Amino acid sequence: MKKEKGNLYLIPCTLGDTPPLEVLPFLVKKAVEEINHYVVEHEKSARRFIKSISPNKNQGDLHISEINKFTKDEDIPSMISACLEGLDVGVISDAGCPGIADPGALVVQEAHKNGIRVVPLVGPSSILLAMMASGFNGQNFAFNGYLPIDKQERKAAIKRLEKLSADYDQAQAFIETPYRNNQMLESLLSNLNGNSSICIACDITLPSEYIRTFTANEWKQKKVDLNKRPTLFIIQKL
């Protein structure tokens, strides 16, 4: 008799040091308690998250594979081999939902190729939470990852996104390395039309959460320090 395949569970984690069960549903706790095979971005942070969800779980029973920018394509199939043996595998991002701006998407692709059921669990997504709170067009938006570091290339990217927003009534979201957030805001204020709106969504779901939407001209009158704080930027030409 052919062995039934296990499932690939996409397990969301917190966006910071919030107690997990304040922002994650019970199904996440149940999955972590039952699954021993994982694919994660960084083993240390994944083990810490698993322990926070299930303190009594034996860490020695865990089988963990890391997937990151150094992972080779040929290494990915082995990460879900447990599913082919009938065992469930969990994918955990460093923050938020796996597969969204996250290398775990490659594992999901491999699962689909092998007829493995993919089960996404509910959890916090900084992109969706920021869009919800922005007041921008939630029916038409794009996430653009990181913008270029080079000043001229970044300026061109900001101008291009502003034009896309105006032409298609499309909100444009992106992120920056946390220690460069203040420089990103400066670039936006220098290069956007004064009437273009900017939403800054910072420390989402944390006690220090800060989400505000103003025009570029209005932001020039504000003082906010985003240094080393996880931040999502959204612009829209209203």
Phi, psi and omega in degrees: 000133183290133182289136178288139181284149173283173179260156172255112181264130176264106190257111179287152174234180183286165179265004180182206185272028174291140174307124189310316186282002171279338183232354182245141180284168183299328181300329178293315178300316181298317181295315181297322180292332186262339186260137178243351180251127185224151169240123189222165175285312180223125186300317185300312182291327178294317178297321179296319178295314180301318180295325180291330180277318185227080186301332183269000181290136180284109182297335179291343180275352186280138173245112189238129173248141178261140173232125181205194184293346180267353183290135177271148182304322184289348180274344188291316182305323182293339182291336180244018180299329178299326178298322180290343177265005177095006181258148176281147177235140177249142176249127182234127176277171174290330180203132176079218189265129178297146176087348178253111186052047191206139183293348178301342179301329180292326177291321178297318177302315181295322178298316179297322179298330184259011177067028179268132180291130179256127184240102177277130178259150183289138178188178185285129173243118182300327181295309182291320180296321178293318178298318179303321186269354187281328188084006180271181185290100180283356177265351182206097179214162181224142174255127189249009179065225180264140173274162181301152178278321179303133187301316181290320178293322178294317178302315180297321180293318180297316179297321180294317180293323178297319179293318177301318180298317181291318185288326187241009183050049187240121175291141183241115183251148178199168181232172177217156172302128190310324182283356176249012183299317182296323177293325178296315179299319177300318179296319179297315182292332181280333191245343180274154170299142184301335181268355176289142183266145179232128170256130173249118180242110190236140177054045184299133181074359179266162178303332181268016182309135180221115179226118181218147175235124175218166171287164178302318179298320179291322179298330180296341180265358183259160174235119179216135180254113183256005186301126176061024177245124180305122188224140172244131179255139174226134176239149174207134176271099185276000000 
